[in-house]
Amino acid sequence: MREAPSIVLINKLLQIGAKGSAYDPVATEEAKHIIGDKIEYADDKFNTLVDADALLLVTEWNEFRVLNYDIMRKLMREHVVFDGRNIYEHSEMKENGFKYFGIGR
């Protein structure tokens, strides 16, 4: 976890004044040791989306592979997704009302 891309992203976003919430089904406790209280930690994948301006996906856990677009639209303030693992399809995201950015595509 110490060299995870998520840590680099979180630190860069904090440097420019962003506020954030994170969720990881396995690494949350380790993230708390590394990042501390600089961000909030959600107890599930939906709670981290409440009033979010964007979703940044930087993990490949299976629970993130299938999305519930209706819940996401209701929870998020802005409907923007940055997919660092390129597991989603641009056309499907657009069709469901999201601005989508596949990183590295």
N, CA, C and O atoms as a GROMACS GRO file, in nm:
protein
  420
    1MET      N    1   0.082  -0.120   0.000
    1MET     CA    2   0.000   0.000   0.000
    1MET      C    3   0.086   0.127   0.000
    1MET      O    4   0.045   0.229  -0.053
    2ARG      N    5   0.204   0.120   0.058
    2ARG     CA    6   0.286   0.241   0.070
    2ARG      C    7   0.323   0.303  -0.065
    2ARG      O    8   0.344   0.424  -0.073
    3GLU      N    9   0.330   0.222  -0.170
    3GLU     CA   10   0.363   0.274  -0.303
    3GLU      C   11   0.243   0.273  -0.396
    3GLU      O   12   0.259   0.282  -0.518
    4ALA      N   13   0.124   0.262  -0.341
    4ALA     CA   14   0.002   0.256  -0.422
    4ALA      C   15  -0.024   0.389  -0.492
    4ALA      O   16  -0.002   0.495  -0.434
    5PRO      N   17  -0.069   0.384  -0.617
    5PRO     CA   18  -0.104   0.508  -0.689
    5PRO      C   19  -0.208   0.592  -0.615
    5PRO      O   20  -0.208   0.714  -0.627
    6SER      N   21  -0.294   0.528  -0.540
    6SER     CA   22  -0.397   0.602  -0.467
    6SER      C   23  -0.336   0.699  -0.367
    6SER      O   24  -0.387   0.810  -0.348
    7ILE      N   25  -0.227   0.660  -0.303
    7ILE     CA   26  -0.162   0.748  -0.206
    7ILE      C   27  -0.106   0.871  -0.275
    7ILE      O   28  -0.119   0.983  -0.225
    8VAL      N   29  -0.043   0.851  -0.389
    8VAL     CA   30   0.012   0.963  -0.466
    8VAL      C   31  -0.101   1.057  -0.508
    8VAL      O   32  -0.090   1.179  -0.493
    9LEU      N   33  -0.210   1.001  -0.561
    9LEU     CA   34  -0.324   1.083  -0.604
    9LEU      C   35  -0.384   1.161  -0.489
    9LEU      O   36  -0.411   1.281  -0.501
   10ILE      N   37  -0.405   1.094  -0.378
   10ILE     CA   38  -0.464   1.161  -0.262
   10ILE      C   39  -0.376   1.276  -0.217
   10ILE      O   40  -0.426   1.386  -0.192
   11ASN      N   41  -0.247   1.253  -0.206
   11ASN     CA   42  -0.156   1.360  -0.162
   11ASN      C   43  -0.155   1.477  -0.259
   11ASN      O   44  -0.153   1.592  -0.215
   12LYS      N   45  -0.155   1.451  -0.390
   12LYS     CA   46  -0.157   1.559  -0.488
   12LYS      C   47  -0.288   1.638  -0.480
   12LYS      O   48  -0.287   1.761  -0.486
   13LEU      N   49  -0.398   1.568  -0.466
   13LEU     CA   50  -0.528   1.636  -0.457
   13LEU      C   51  -0.537   1.720  -0.329
   13LEU      O   52  -0.590   1.831  -0.332
   14LEU      N   53  -0.485   1.668  -0.220
   14LEU     CA   54  -0.484   1.746  -0.095
   14LEU      C   55  -0.399   1.872  -0.109
   14LEU      O   56  -0.433   1.976  -0.054
   15GLN      N   57  -0.287   1.861  -0.181
   15GLN     CA   58  -0.199   1.976  -0.202
   15GLN      C   59  -0.268   2.091  -0.273
   15GLN      O   60  -0.237   2.207  -0.250
   16ILE      N   61  -0.364   2.058  -0.361
   16ILE     CA   62  -0.434   2.164  -0.434
   16ILE      C   63  -0.566   2.203  -0.368
   16ILE      O   64  -0.646   2.278  -0.425
   17GLY      N   65  -0.588   2.152  -0.248
   17GLY     CA   66  -0.704   2.195  -0.171
   17GLY      C   67  -0.828   2.108  -0.183
   17GLY      O   68  -0.935   2.146  -0.134
   18ALA      N   69  -0.817   1.993  -0.245
   18ALA     CA   70  -0.933   1.904  -0.258
   18ALA      C   71  -0.965   1.840  -0.124
   18ALA      O   72  -0.879   1.824  -0.037
   19LYS      N   73  -1.090   1.805  -0.110
   19LYS     CA   74  -1.136   1.728   0.006
   19LYS      C   75  -1.183   1.595  -0.049
   19LYS      O   76  -1.236   1.588  -0.160
   20GLY      N   77  -1.165   1.489   0.028
   20GLY     CA   78  -1.202   1.361  -0.026
   20GLY      C   79  -1.245   1.259   0.076
   20GLY      O   80  -1.224   1.272   0.197
   21SER      N   81  -1.305   1.157   0.021
   21SER     CA   82  -1.348   1.040   0.097
   21SER      C   83  -1.300   0.918   0.020
   21SER      O   84  -1.302   0.918  -0.103
   22ALA      N   85  -1.259   0.816   0.091
   22ALA     CA   86  -1.208   0.696   0.025
   22ALA      C   87  -1.274   0.572   0.082
   22ALA      O   88  -1.317   0.567   0.198
   23TYR      N   89  -1.280   0.471  -0.004
   23TYR     CA   90  -1.328   0.341   0.039
   23TYR      C   91  -1.246   0.234  -0.030
   23TYR      O   92  -1.224   0.240  -0.151
   24ASP      N   93  -1.202   0.136   0.046
   24ASP     CA   94  -1.136   0.019  -0.008
   24ASP      C   95  -1.179  -0.098   0.080
   24ASP      O   96  -1.166  -0.092   0.202
   25PRO      N   97  -1.230  -0.204   0.019
   25PRO     CA   98  -1.283  -0.314   0.099
   25PRO      C   99  -1.176  -0.390   0.178
   25PRO      O  100  -1.209  -0.468   0.267
   26VAL      N  101  -1.048  -0.367   0.147
   26VAL     CA  102  -0.942  -0.441   0.214
   26VAL      C  103  -0.842  -0.348   0.284
   26VAL      O  104  -0.798  -0.378   0.395
   27ALA      N  105  -0.806  -0.238   0.221
   27ALA     CA  106  -0.690  -0.159   0.266
   27ALA      C  107  -0.723  -0.033   0.346
   27ALA      O  108  -0.634   0.049   0.368
   28THR      N  109  -0.844  -0.016   0.391
   28THR     CA  110  -0.880   0.107   0.463
   28THR      C  111  -0.796   0.128   0.588
   28THR      O  112  -0.747   0.238   0.612
   29GLU      N  113  -0.779   0.025   0.668
   29GLU     CA  114  -0.702   0.041   0.793
   29GLU      C  115  -0.557   0.080   0.764
   29GLU      O  116  -0.500   0.164   0.834
   30GLU      N  117  -0.498   0.020   0.664
   30GLU     CA  118  -0.361   0.055   0.627
   30GLU      C  119  -0.355   0.199   0.574
   30GLU      O  120  -0.261   0.273   0.603
   31ALA      N  121  -0.456   0.238   0.497
   31ALA     CA  122  -0.461   0.375   0.446
   31ALA      C  123  -0.469   0.475   0.562
   31ALA      O  124  -0.407   0.581   0.556
   32LYS      N  125  -0.544   0.442   0.663
   32LYS     CA  126  -0.555   0.531   0.780
   32LYS      C  127  -0.419   0.551   0.845
   32LYS      O  128  -0.389   0.661   0.893
   33HIS      N  129  -0.335   0.448   0.848
   33HIS     CA  130  -0.201   0.460   0.905
   33HIS      C  131  -0.111   0.549   0.819
   33HIS      O  132  -0.027   0.621   0.871
   34ILE      N  133  -0.130   0.543   0.688
   34ILE     CA  134  -0.045   0.619   0.596
   34ILE      C  135  -0.094   0.762   0.578
   34ILE      O  136  -0.014   0.856   0.583
   35ILE      N  137  -0.224   0.780   0.558
   35ILE     CA  138  -0.280   0.911   0.527
   35ILE      C  139  -0.330   0.984   0.651
   35ILE      O  140  -0.329   1.106   0.657
   36GLY      N  141  -0.374   0.909   0.748
   36GLY     CA  142  -0.426   0.970   0.870
   36GLY      C  143  -0.562   1.030   0.850
   36GLY      O  144  -0.644   0.977   0.774
   37ASP      N  145  -0.587   1.140   0.917
   37ASP     CA  146  -0.720   1.203   0.913
   37ASP      C  147  -0.730   1.314   0.809
   37ASP      O  148  -0.816   1.401   0.821
   38LYS      N  149  -0.644   1.313   0.709
   38LYS     CA  150  -0.648   1.415   0.604
   38LYS      C  151  -0.768   1.398   0.513
   38LYS      O  152  -0.809   1.492   0.445
   39ILE      N  153  -0.826   1.277   0.511
   39ILE     CA  154  -0.946   1.249   0.432
   39ILE      C  155  -1.046   1.176   0.521
   39ILE      O  156  -1.014   1.136   0.633
   40GLU      N  157  -1.166   1.161   0.469
   40GLU     CA  158  -1.267   1.080   0.537
   40GLU      C  159  -1.260   0.939   0.481
   40GLU      O  160  -1.215   0.917   0.369
   41TYR      N  161  -1.306   0.844   0.559
   41TYR     CA  162  -1.308   0.704   0.517
   41TYR      C  163  -1.452   0.655   0.522
   41TYR      O  164  -1.516   0.659   0.627
   42ALA      N  165  -1.501   0.609   0.410
   42ALA     CA  166  -1.639   0.561   0.402
   42ALA      C  167  -1.644   0.414   0.439
   42ALA      O  168  -1.546   0.341   0.424
   43ASP      N  169  -1.760   0.371   0.489
   43ASP     CA  170  -1.775   0.232   0.529
   43ASP      C  171  -1.831   0.144   0.417
   43ASP      O  172  -1.842   0.022   0.434
   44ASP      N  173  -1.866   0.206   0.304
   44ASP     CA  174  -1.904   0.128   0.186
   44ASP      C  175  -1.886   0.212   0.061
   44ASP      O  176  -1.863   0.333   0.070
   45LYS      N  177  -1.898   0.148  -0.055
   45LYS     CA  178  -1.867   0.216  -0.181
   45LYS      C  179  -1.966   0.327  -0.214
   45LYS      O  180  -1.932   0.417  -0.290
   46PHE      N  181  -2.085   0.322  -0.159
   46PHE     CA  182  -2.182   0.427  -0.189
   46PHE      C  183  -2.166   0.549  -0.098
   46PHE      O  184  -2.185   0.662  -0.142
   47ASN      N  185  -2.132   0.527   0.028
   47ASN     CA  186  -2.118   0.641   0.120
   47ASN      C  187  -2.005   0.734   0.078
   47ASN      O  188  -2.008   0.853   0.111
   48THR      N  189  -1.907   0.685   0.008
   48THR     CA  190  -1.799   0.771  -0.037
   48THR      C  191  -1.842   0.863  -0.151
   48THR      O  192  -1.772   0.959  -0.184
   49LEU      N  193  -1.957   0.834  -0.211
   49LEU     CA  194  -2.006   0.916  -0.323
   49LEU      C  195  -2.097   1.031  -0.282
   49LEU      O  196  -2.130   1.115  -0.366
   50VAL      N  197  -2.138   1.037  -0.158
   50VAL     CA  198  -2.232   1.140  -0.113
   50VAL      C  199  -2.173   1.279  -0.138
   50VAL      O  200  -2.068   1.314  -0.084
   51ASP      N  201  -2.242   1.357  -0.220
   51ASP     CA  202  -2.203   1.494  -0.257
   51ASP      C  203  -2.067   1.504  -0.327
   51ASP      O  204  -2.004   1.609  -0.326
   52ALA      N  205  -2.022   1.395  -0.388
   52ALA     CA  206  -1.893   1.395  -0.457
   52ALA      C  207  -1.901   1.470  -0.589
   52ALA      O  208  -2.001   1.461  -0.661
   53ASP      N  209  -1.795   1.542  -0.621
   53ASP     CA  210  -1.783   1.607  -0.751
   53ASP      C  211  -1.730   1.510  -0.855
   53ASP      O  212  -1.752   1.530  -0.974
   54ALA      N  213  -1.661   1.406  -0.811
   54ALA     CA  214  -1.606   1.306  -0.904
   54ALA      C  215  -1.574   1.178  -0.829
   54ALA      O  216  -1.552   1.176  -0.708
   55LEU      N  217  -1.572   1.071  -0.905
   55LEU     CA  218  -1.528   0.940  -0.856
   55LEU      C  219  -1.396   0.909  -0.923
   55LEU      O  220  -1.385   0.913  -1.045
   56LEU      N  221  -1.295   0.877  -0.844
   56LEU     CA  222  -1.166   0.833  -0.897
   56LEU      C  223  -1.151   0.687  -0.860
   56LEU      O  224  -1.141   0.653  -0.742
   57LEU      N  225  -1.149   0.602  -0.959
   57LEU     CA  226  -1.132   0.459  -0.936
   57LEU      C  227  -0.987   0.423  -0.959
   57LEU      O  228  -0.935   0.443  -1.068
   58VAL      N  229  -0.922   0.370  -0.856
   58VAL     CA  230  -0.781   0.333  -0.869
   58VAL      C  231  -0.755   0.192  -0.819
   58VAL      O  232  -0.641   0.157  -0.787
   59THR      N  233  -0.859   0.112  -0.812
   59THR     CA  234  -0.846  -0.026  -0.768
   59THR      C  235  -0.928  -0.116  -0.859
   59THR      O  236  -1.015  -0.069  -0.933
   60GLU      N  237  -0.901  -0.244  -0.854
   60GLU     CA  238  -0.972  -0.338  -0.944
   60GLU      C  239  -1.056  -0.439  -0.867
   60GLU      O  240  -1.089  -0.545  -0.921
   61TRP      N  241  -1.092  -0.411  -0.744
   61TRP     CA  242  -1.173  -0.506  -0.668
   61TRP      C  243  -1.303  -0.535  -0.744
   61TRP      O  244  -1.362  -0.445  -0.804
   62ASN      N  245  -1.346  -0.660  -0.740
   62ASN     CA  246  -1.465  -0.703  -0.814
   62ASN      C  247  -1.590  -0.623  -0.778
   62ASN      O  248  -1.676  -0.603  -0.864
   63GLU      N  249  -1.602  -0.578  -0.655
   63GLU     CA  250  -1.724  -0.507  -0.617
   63GLU      C  251  -1.741  -0.374  -0.690
   63GLU      O  252  -1.848  -0.315  -0.687
   64PHE      N  253  -1.636  -0.326  -0.755
   64PHE     CA  254  -1.645  -0.200  -0.830
   64PHE      C  255  -1.672  -0.224  -0.979
   64PHE      O  256  -1.693  -0.128  -1.053
   65ARG      N  257  -1.673  -0.347  -1.022
   65ARG     CA  258  -1.690  -0.376  -1.165
   65ARG      C  259  -1.832  -0.354  -1.215
   65ARG      O  260  -1.851  -0.320  -1.332
   66VAL      N  261  -1.930  -0.374  -1.130
   66VAL     CA  262  -2.070  -0.354  -1.169
   66VAL      C  263  -2.121  -0.230  -1.097
   66VAL      O  264  -2.115  -0.220  -0.974
   67LEU      N  265  -2.171  -0.136  -1.174
   67LEU     CA  266  -2.215  -0.008  -1.118
   67LEU      C  267  -2.367   0.000  -1.110
   67LEU      O  268  -2.438  -0.058  -1.193
   68ASN      N  269  -2.415   0.074  -1.011
   68ASN     CA  270  -2.557   0.106  -1.003
   68ASN      C  271  -2.567   0.255  -1.035
   68ASN      O  272  -2.554   0.341  -0.948
   69TYR      N  273  -2.591   0.284  -1.162
   69TYR     CA  274  -2.590   0.423  -1.208
   69TYR      C  275  -2.698   0.507  -1.140
   69TYR      O  276  -2.676   0.625  -1.114
   70ASP      N  277  -2.814   0.450  -1.112
   70ASP     CA  278  -2.921   0.526  -1.047
   70ASP      C  279  -2.878   0.575  -0.910
   70ASP      O  280  -2.897   0.692  -0.877
   71ILE      N  281  -2.819   0.488  -0.831
   71ILE     CA  282  -2.773   0.528  -0.698
   71ILE      C  283  -2.661   0.629  -0.710
   71ILE      O  284  -2.658   0.728  -0.637
   72MET      N  285  -2.567   0.606  -0.802
   72MET     CA  286  -2.456   0.698  -0.819
   72MET      C  287  -2.505   0.838  -0.855
   72MET      O  288  -2.458   0.937  -0.798
   73ARG      N  289  -2.600   0.848  -0.949
   73ARG     CA  290  -2.652   0.979  -0.989
   73ARG      C  291  -2.720   1.051  -0.872
   73ARG      O  292  -2.708   1.172  -0.858
   74LYS      N  293  -2.792   0.976  -0.790
   74LYS     CA  294  -2.861   1.037  -0.676
   74LYS      C  295  -2.763   1.087  -0.570
   74LYS      O  296  -2.786   1.191  -0.509
   75LEU      N  297  -2.655   1.014  -0.549
   75LEU     CA  298  -2.561   1.048  -0.442
   75LEU      C  299  -2.462   1.158  -0.480
   75LEU      O  300  -2.428   1.243  -0.398
   76MET      N  301  -2.415   1.155  -0.605
   76MET     CA  302  -2.309   1.246  -0.647
   76MET      C  303  -2.363   1.384  -0.685
   76MET      O  304  -2.471   1.396  -0.743
   77ARG      N  305  -2.286   1.487  -0.651
   77ARG     CA  306  -2.322   1.624  -0.690
   77ARG      C  307  -2.295   1.644  -0.839
   77ARG      O  308  -2.379   1.700  -0.910
   78GLU      N  309  -2.181   1.598  -0.885
   78GLU     CA  310  -2.145   1.602  -1.027
   78GLU      C  311  -2.125   1.458  -1.073
   78GLU      O  312  -2.086   1.372  -0.994
   79HIS      N  313  -2.152   1.433  -1.197
   79HIS     CA  314  -2.146   1.296  -1.249
   79HIS      C  315  -2.023   1.277  -1.337
   79HIS      O  316  -2.031   1.271  -1.460
   80VAL      N  317  -1.908   1.268  -1.270
   80VAL     CA  318  -1.779   1.258  -1.337
   80VAL      C  319  -1.704   1.138  -1.281
   80VAL      O  320  -1.697   1.118  -1.160
   81VAL      N  321  -1.648   1.056  -1.372
   81VAL     CA  322  -1.572   0.938  -1.331
   81VAL      C  323  -1.436   0.939  -1.398
   81VAL      O  324  -1.426   0.952  -1.520
   82PHE      N  325  -1.332   0.924  -1.318
   82PHE     CA  326  -1.196   0.904  -1.365
   82PHE      C  327  -1.162   0.759  -1.335
   82PHE      O  328  -1.155   0.719  -1.219
   83ASP      N  329  -1.140   0.682  -1.439
   83ASP     CA  330  -1.118   0.538  -1.426
   83ASP      C  331  -0.970   0.507  -1.448
   83ASP      O  332  -0.925   0.497  -1.562
   84GLY      N  333  -0.898   0.491  -1.341
   84GLY     CA  334  -0.755   0.463  -1.348
   84GLY      C  335  -0.722   0.320  -1.384
   84GLY      O  336  -0.605   0.287  -1.406
   85ARG      N  337  -0.822   0.235  -1.392
   85ARG     CA  338  -0.800   0.094  -1.427
   85ARG      C  339  -0.867   0.056  -1.558
   85ARG      O  340  -0.854  -0.058  -1.604
   86ASN      N  341  -0.939   0.150  -1.618
   86ASN     CA  342  -1.007   0.128  -1.745
   86ASN      C  343  -1.095   0.002  -1.744
   86ASN      O  344  -1.088  -0.081  -1.835
   87ILE      N  345  -1.176  -0.008  -1.642
   87ILE     CA  346  -1.266  -0.123  -1.633
   87ILE      C  347  -1.406  -0.091  -1.684
   87ILE      O  348  -1.489  -0.182  -1.699
   88TYR      N  349  -1.434   0.036  -1.710
   88TYR     CA  350  -1.566   0.075  -1.759
   88TYR      C  351  -1.559   0.115  -1.906
   88TYR      O  352  -1.452   0.148  -1.958
   89GLU      N  353  -1.673   0.111  -1.970
   89GLU     CA  354  -1.682   0.150  -2.110
   89GLU      C  355  -1.734   0.293  -2.122
   89GLU      O  356  -1.834   0.329  -2.061
   90HIS      N  357  -1.663   0.373  -2.201
   90HIS     CA  358  -1.701   0.514  -2.219
   90HIS      C  359  -1.845   0.526  -2.266
   90HIS      O  360  -1.920   0.609  -2.214
   91SER      N  361  -1.885   0.446  -2.362
   91SER     CA  362  -2.020   0.457  -2.418
   91SER      C  363  -2.127   0.428  -2.313
   91SER      O  364  -2.230   0.495  -2.310
   92GLU      N  365  -2.104   0.330  -2.229
   92GLU     CA  366  -2.200   0.297  -2.124
   92GLU      C  367  -2.210   0.408  -2.019
   92GLU      O  368  -2.319   0.441  -1.972
   93MET      N  369  -2.096   0.466  -1.984
   93MET     CA  370  -2.096   0.576  -1.887
   93MET      C  371  -2.172   0.696  -1.943
   93MET      O  372  -2.254   0.756  -1.875
   94LYS      N  373  -2.143   0.730  -2.068
   94LYS     CA  374  -2.209   0.843  -2.132
   94LYS      C  375  -2.359   0.818  -2.142
   94LYS      O  376  -2.439   0.908  -2.115
   95GLU      N  377  -2.397   0.699  -2.180
   95GLU     CA  378  -2.538   0.660  -2.192
   95GLU      C  379  -2.612   0.674  -2.059
   95GLU      O  380  -2.732   0.698  -2.057
   96ASN      N  381  -2.539   0.660  -1.948
   96ASN     CA  382  -2.598   0.670  -1.815
   96ASN      C  383  -2.578   0.806  -1.750
   96ASN      O  384  -2.603   0.823  -1.630
   97GLY      N  385  -2.534   0.904  -1.830
   97GLY     CA  386  -2.528   1.041  -1.783
   97GLY      C  387  -2.400   1.082  -1.711
   97GLY      O  388  -2.401   1.177  -1.633
   98PHE      N  389  -2.292   1.011  -1.735
   98PHE     CA  390  -2.166   1.043  -1.668
   98PHE      C  391  -2.061   1.091  -1.767
   98PHE      O  392  -2.053   1.042  -1.879
   99LYS      N  393  -1.982   1.189  -1.724
   99LYS     CA  394  -1.862   1.228  -1.798
   99LYS      C  395  -1.755   1.129  -1.755
   99LYS      O  396  -1.731   1.110  -1.636
  100TYR      N  397  -1.692   1.066  -1.853
  100TYR     CA  398  -1.600   0.956  -1.823
  100TYR      C  399  -1.462   0.983  -1.881
  100TYR      O  400  -1.448   1.026  -1.995
  101PHE      N  401  -1.362   0.957  -1.799
  101PHE     CA  402  -1.224   0.971  -1.841
  101PHE      C  403  -1.150   0.843  -1.808
  101PHE      O  404  -1.125   0.813  -1.691
  102GLY      N  405  -1.114   0.767  -1.910
  102GLY     CA  406  -1.033   0.646  -1.892
  102GLY      C  407  -0.888   0.688  -1.895
  102GLY      O  408  -0.839   0.730  -1.999
  103ILE      N  409  -0.820   0.676  -1.784
  103ILE     CA  410  -0.682   0.723  -1.773
  103ILE      C  411  -0.589   0.631  -1.851
  103ILE      O  412  -0.586   0.510  -1.828
  104GLY      N  413  -0.513   0.688  -1.943
  104GLY     CA  414  -0.417   0.612  -2.022
  104GLY      C  415  -0.472   0.555  -2.151
  104GLY      O  416  -0.400   0.487  -2.224
  105ARG      N  417  -0.597   0.582  -2.179
  105ARG     CA  418  -0.655   0.530  -2.304
  105ARG      C  419  -0.619   0.621  -2.418
  105ARG      O  420  -0.657   0.595  -2.533
   0.00000   0.00000   0.00000
